[in-house]
Amino acid sequence: MNERIRIGGVPEHFNLPWRLALQTGAFDTLGVEVSFADYPGGTGAMAQALADDELDLALMLTEGAVFDVLSGGDNRLVKVYVDSPLTWGIHVAGAGDIDSVANMPGRSVAISRHGSGSHLIAIVDALERGFDVRAMNFVVVDNLDGARTALAEGSADVFLWEKHMTQPLVDSGEFRRIGEREVPWPAFVASAREEVARDRADLLRRILSLVQAAANELRCRADAAELIAERYGIAVTDATAWLARVRWSDSFARPDAALGRVLEALHAQGAIPEPTVALDRIWRSLRAPGESR
């Protein structure tokens, strides 16, 4: 078994199907070694890992993956991974003086890195609320732990992150959630280096199909919520609520309408010069012969 495919993703419950597939040896029949690495720094860190040839495929926030390609990344989106939208919590320090989103303008915003989901969605949220994005001040904190330190020390005031992963911090009083932002597109996509998407399309399709089967099995487990709660440090009730909403996609079709909404949002925030982009520049199909787009 000499061939290897290197996968990266955030260390969150969305990627538990990968861990379970590896644990059960689901990939053994493919004759390839599949490895999975956690990237607490999120989409920006994975984009860099793809560029540095440290990963072959990354499970990235949809908006970040699109921005990565349009910023010159030699990658292509190949599949919607999580079709349900991501809900971002808007957080401040538990003991801080910000008591509502109306008090956010002029405050510093913690982001994992420039071009990351926490950066882009903070701008999307500000635009939706009519705030002046030109006045926004961003503080790079690398990851969730960095944000905890920044909010506690006062070097940043606001932080947007997936609400279920921050729920324990809200429950403990370390963070307060003053608002939420649900984005109108699929939460995660699989983005592959161009040469991998081109030369190993069939292998990628089989790997991603096995992960979808693992996701279906997870959903059918009677102890799924308990397993998620134990592995990711969240309450069983929160894990149950999350499972009821999350949808791992079984389709390899290109989501044209959703990609269009991402492009419009990226253009509105000034990240890309034009809202209209040929989708073939972003997406490379892994479709089987005869399958519709």
Secondary structure as GFF3:
##gff-version 3
##sequence-region A 1 293
A	DSSP	beta_strand	4	9	.	.	.	ID=ss1
A	DSSP	three_ten_helix	13	15	.	.	.	ID=ss2
A	DSSP	alpha_helix	16	23	.	.	.	ID=ss3
A	DSSP	three_ten_helix	28	30	.	.	.	ID=ss4
A	DSSP	beta_strand	33	38	.	.	.	ID=ss5
A	DSSP	alpha_helix	43	51	.	.	.	ID=ss6
A	DSSP	beta_strand	57	61	.	.	.	ID=ss7
A	DSSP	alpha_helix	62	70	.	.	.	ID=ss8
A	DSSP	beta_strand	75	82	.	.	.	ID=ss9
A	DSSP	beta_strand	87	93	.	.	.	ID=ss10
A	DSSP	three_ten_helix	101	103	.	.	.	ID=ss11
A	DSSP	beta_strand	108	111	.	.	.	ID=ss12
A	DSSP	alpha_helix	117	129	.	.	.	ID=ss13
A	DSSP	three_ten_helix	133	135	.	.	.	ID=ss14
A	DSSP	beta_strand	137	140	.	.	.	ID=ss15
A	DSSP	alpha_helix	144	153	.	.	.	ID=ss16
A	DSSP	beta_strand	158	162	.	.	.	ID=ss17
A	DSSP	alpha_helix	163	172	.	.	.	ID=ss18
A	DSSP	beta_strand	175	182	.	.	.	ID=ss19
A	DSSP	beta_strand	188	193	.	.	.	ID=ss20
A	DSSP	alpha_helix	194	199	.	.	.	ID=ss21
A	DSSP	alpha_helix	201	220	.	.	.	ID=ss22
A	DSSP	alpha_helix	224	232	.	.	.	ID=ss23
A	DSSP	alpha_helix	236	245	.	.	.	ID=ss24
A	DSSP	alpha_helix	256	268	.	.	.	ID=ss25
A	DSSP	three_ten_helix	279	281	.	.	.	ID=ss26
###
